[in-house]
Structures are given as C-alpha cells and as structure tokens.
Amino acid sequence: MRPGPGHNQCMLATEPSVMTATATPHILVVEDDREISALVARYLRGNECRVTLAGDGREMDRVLGDARVDLIVLDLMLPGEDGLSLCRRLRAASQVPVLMLTAKSEEIDRIIGLELGADDYLAKPFNPRELLARIRAILRRTAANATDEDGVRRLHFAGWTLDVSLRQVLSPEGARVAVTGAEFDLLHALCLRPGRVLSRDQLLDLTQGRAAGPFERSIDVLISRIRQKIERDSRNPEIIRTIRSGGYLFTPEVTRA
C-alpha cells in the first residue's frame, strides 16, 4: 500500500542488531511500495535475516516456487490479487507463517486477516523494531513447538492426535485436518494444560509472547476456528468450553507419546 506524499508508513529505526538466533531465517516481504519494502529489507538484513522482496502475488508465487521461505510479511493492499486473497490461497496449500501488514486499524480488518489464517498482524505506520519482534516471536513459537521440552512427539485427546514434530492435527479416523500455525500453537497450548481455566491474556502470552498486543478478540477468533474443526457441534462445544468471565477450559484427558 502506498503512503501519501511525504509520509513514510514505516519508520526506519537505528537500534543495534537484536536478532540473536543462530539460524538465518528467510523472510519474504510482499509489499508493492518500494520505499517501505526497501526500508524493511534493510532493517531485517541488518538483524540476521535473509530477505526476498515481491511486489505482488505473481512475484510471491515465483519466490515460493524457487526457495524455502520461513515467514511471509504480507501487505493487505496489493495490486491485482489483494493480501486477503493471497493469505487464503497460502493457507489452502501451506503452513508457512504469515504476518499481515495493513494501513487499516479497525478491528474488523484484523479479525478478517486472522480468520483467513494469518498468524499475526501489524498496522501501519509501524516501527521496524516491532516488526522484527513479531517475526522473532512467530519463528520462536514455530521452533519451540517442533518438539516439547520433554521430547513428547504426539499428544492424544478425545480420539484426536496432535503431532508436535510435524505440526499436524489428525482426526479420530487418522485424516489430517488443515490448521494454521496460529491455530496449532493455541491448540498445543491448551493440550499442555488440560483441566485448567486459561484467560485470554494467558493464552495470548502462551502463544504470542511479548509481541502480543492487547487484541484479545484474536483468541476468540482462533478458538472459534478450532472448534469448527474438532468439535462435533461447534455451537455446543465439549472439548474447549467457554468459562464465563474466566476464559477457556480444555476438558479432555491428554496422553503423551
């Protein structure tokens, strides 16, 4: 999305490098404004990221066809196919994490992005330091969930299986059920704490860490999407129950393997 004349929607910070991970993540930035994408690329590259730029959906597809990408920073407003459509298409074929950029700060725009499968969002104008923090948080969650601290590979509940190493959800019939990265992270957090009432703030902290904003509705959106996939009747949930003025309760017994 192009800003108005004389106004940079991305403010380049001058802080020293803060990326501490040893691996170099490959970040694909899909943004049609060349000034913003150049500033973002410069900052991320200065913080131990490999960055590839794409100006639209076609360029994004070409990059994804040629290289492995660890995370996509996706602008909402793009020429041709817009960011929401691209996010929907990505989620139908891939689990690569998506962080959406939008110049719109209204709650409904954030909800739509999350419903389509985005792992996080950031409204313009933004500071690249916050963008980096959110990227790091998403990548950290993805890496941490690859294996539990005690080496557990699978969690079983109510006939369902959560494969931690492959980041997959398997139905009682053994079929793979498509979930987004954010949905998997939240379901994983609930599975590790069965029988406990967890507030929205607690779930935000468990799944998004310090990069989480005060947008509690994101948890409600994710819970609703998970229920539609694992509950017999999402309108009368039995696996994930809502506790009035409390949060959410994961009810089934969980076994580990």
C-alpha positions in Angstrom: 0.0 0.0 0.0 1.4 3.4 -1.0 1.5 6.1 1.7 0.6 9.7 1.0 3.2 12.1 -0.3 5.9 13.0 2.2 4.7 10.3 4.7 6.7 7.1 5.4 4.4 4.5 6.8 7.4 2.6 8.0 9.9 4.4 10.3 13.4 3.1 10.0 14.9 2.6 13.4 18.6 2.9 14.1 18.9 0.4 17.1 21.8 -2.1 17.0 21.1 -5.7 15.9 18.8 -7.5 18.2 18.3 -10.9 16.4 20.0 -13.5 18.5 19.1 -16.8 16.8 22.0 -18.6 15.1 19.9 -19.6 12.1 19.3 -17.1 9.3 15.5 -17.1 8.6 14.3 -16.5 5.1 11.7 -13.7 5.2 9.6 -13.0 2.1 8.2 -9.4 2.1 5.2 -8.9 -0.2 4.8 -5.2 -0.4 4.2 -3.0 -3.5 5.6 0.2 -2.0 9.3 0.1 -2.9 10.3 2.6 -0.3 8.7 0.6 2.5 9.9 -2.7 1.3 13.5 -1.4 0.9 13.5 0.0 4.4 12.1 -3.2 5.9 14.6 -5.3 3.9 17.5 -3.1 5.1 16.5 -3.4 8.7 15.8 -7.1 8.7 19.0 -7.9 6.8 20.9 -5.8 9.4 19.4 -8.2 12.0 20.5 -11.5 10.6 17.6 -12.2 8.3 17.7 -13.3 4.7 15.1 -11.2 2.8 13.5 -11.6 -0.6 11.1 -8.9 -1.9 8.0 -9.4 -4.0 5.7 -6.6 -5.3 2.6 -8.7 -5.9 1.1 -12.2 -5.8 2.7 -13.4 -9.0 6.2 -12.5 -7.7 5.3 -14.1 -4.4 4.4 -17.4 -6.2 7.6 -17.3 -8.1 9.7 -16.9 -5.0 7.8 -19.7 -3.2 8.3 -22.0 -6.2 12.1 -21.4 -6.2 13.0 -21.3 -2.5 12.1 -22.3 1.0 10.6 -19.4 3.0 10.3 -19.4 6.8 7.8 -16.5 7.1 5.9 -14.1 4.8 5.3 -10.5 5.6 2.2 -9.8 3.5 0.7 -6.4 2.8 -3.1 -6.2 2.8 -3.5 -3.8 -0.2 -1.6 -5.0 -3.3 -2.1 -4.5 -7.0 -4.0 -7.4 -8.6 -4.8 -10.1 -6.1 -5.0 -8.5 -2.6 -3.4 -9.7 0.6 -6.5 -11.3 2.0 -7.0 -13.4 -1.1 -3.3 -14.3 -1.1 -3.5 -15.3 2.6 -6.5 -17.5 1.9 -4.7 -19.2 -1.0 -1.5 -19.7 1.0 -3.4 -21.3 3.8 -5.0 -23.8 1.4 -1.6 -25.1 0.3 1.0 -24.3 3.0 1.6 -23.8 6.7 4.2 -21.1 6.3 3.7 -18.4 8.9 2.1 -15.1 7.7 2.3 -11.7 9.3 -0.1 -9.2 7.6 0.6 -5.5 7.2 -2.4 -3.2 7.0 -2.9 0.6 7.0 -6.3 0.0 8.5 -6.5 -0.2 12.2 -10.2 -1.1 12.6 -10.9 -4.3 14.5 -12.9 -5.9 11.6 -9.9 -5.8 9.3 -7.7 -7.6 11.9 -10.4 -10.2 12.5 -10.7 -10.9 8.8 -7.0 -11.4 8.4 -6.9 -13.8 11.4 -9.9 -15.7 10.2 -8.2 -16.3 6.9 -5.2 -17.8 8.7 -2.7 -15.0 9.3 -0.5 -15.7 12.4 -0.2 -12.1 13.4 -0.8 -8.6 12.1 0.8 -5.2 12.3 -0.9 -1.9 11.4 0.9 0.9 9.5 2.7 3.1 10.4 4.9 0.8 12.4 8.5 0.7 13.7 10.7 -2.0 12.2 11.8 -3.0 15.6 8.2 -4.1 16.4 8.0 -5.9 13.1 11.2 -7.7 13.9 10.0 -8.6 17.4 6.8 -10.1 16.0 8.7 -12.1 13.4 11.0 -13.4 16.0 8.1 -14.4 18.2 6.3 -16.3 15.4 9.5 -18.1 14.4 10.3 -18.9 18.1 6.8 -20.4 18.6 7.2 -22.5 15.4 10.6 -23.8 16.5 9.6 -24.4 20.1 6.5 -26.4 19.1 8.5 -28.7 16.9 9.2 -30.8 20.0 8.1 -30.5 23.6 10.8 -29.9 26.2 10.4 -33.5 27.4 10.7 -34.9 24.0 7.0 -35.6 23.5 6.1 -36.1 19.8 2.4 -36.7 20.0 -0.5 -35.6 22.2 -3.8 -37.6 22.1 -7.2 -36.3 23.3 -10.8 -37.4 22.6 -9.6 -39.6 19.7 -7.6 -36.7 18.2 -3.9 -36.6 17.7 -1.6 -33.5 17.8 1.7 -34.4 16.1 4.1 -31.9 17.7 7.1 -32.7 15.5 5.2 -32.4 12.2 2.8 -29.7 13.5 -0.2 -31.7 12.2 -3.7 -32.4 13.6 -5.1 -35.9 12.9 -8.8 -36.7 13.3 -10.0 -39.9 15.1 -10.1 -41.5 11.7 -6.5 -40.6 11.1 -7.1 -38.0 8.5 -5.0 -34.8 8.5 -7.0 -31.7 9.3 -5.7 -28.4 7.9 -4.9 -25.9 10.6 -3.0 -22.6 10.5 0.2 -22.0 12.5 -1.7 -19.8 15.0 -4.4 -22.5 15.4 -1.8 -25.2 16.0 0.0 -23.1 18.6 -3.2 -22.3 20.5 -4.4 -25.9 20.4 -1.0 -27.1 21.5 -1.0 -24.7 24.5 -4.4 -25.9 25.5 -3.4 -29.6 25.2 -0.5 -29.0 27.5 -2.8 -27.6 30.2 -5.9 -29.8 30.3 -8.4 -29.1 33.1 -7.2 -25.6 33.7 -9.1 -22.4 33.0 -6.9 -20.1 30.9 -7.8 -16.5 30.4 -7.4 -14.7 27.1 -4.4 -12.8 28.4 -2.7 -16.1 29.5 -3.4 -17.7 26.1 -2.1 -14.6 24.3 1.1 -14.8 26.3 1.5 -18.6 25.8 1.0 -18.3 22.0 2.4 -14.9 21.1 4.7 -13.9 24.0 5.9 -10.4 24.4 5.0 -9.5 20.8 1.3 -9.9 21.7 -0.8 -6.8 21.6 -4.0 -6.1 23.6 -6.2 -7.6 20.9 -7.9 -10.3 22.9 -10.5 -10.9 20.2 -7.8 -12.8 18.2 -8.0 -15.6 20.8 -11.8 -15.8 20.3 -11.4 -16.0 16.6 -8.9 -18.8 16.8 -11.0 -20.7 19.3 -14.0 -20.4 17.0 -12.0 -21.8 14.1 -10.5 -24.6 16.1 -14.0 -25.6 17.4 -15.3 -25.8 13.8 -12.6 -28.3 13.0 -12.5 -30.6 16.1 -15.9 -30.3 17.8 -18.9 -32.4 16.9 -21.1 -29.4 17.3 -19.1 -26.1 17.3 -22.2 -24.3 18.7 -22.2 -26.6 21.8 -18.5 -27.3 22.3 -17.4 -30.1 24.6 -13.7 -30.1 24.1 -13.0 -26.4 24.5 -15.5 -24.9 26.8 -16.0 -21.2 27.5 -15.9 -20.2 31.1 -17.9 -17.0 31.7 -15.6 -14.2 32.9 -12.8 -16.7 33.1 -11.6 -17.8 29.7 -11.4 -21.3 28.2 -11.2 -24.8 29.6 -9.7 -27.7 27.7 -11.8 -30.6 29.0 -10.5 -34.0 27.7 -7.8 -36.1 29.2 -4.5 -35.8 27.3 -2.0 -38.6 26.9 1.6 -38.2 25.6 3.6 -40.5 23.3 
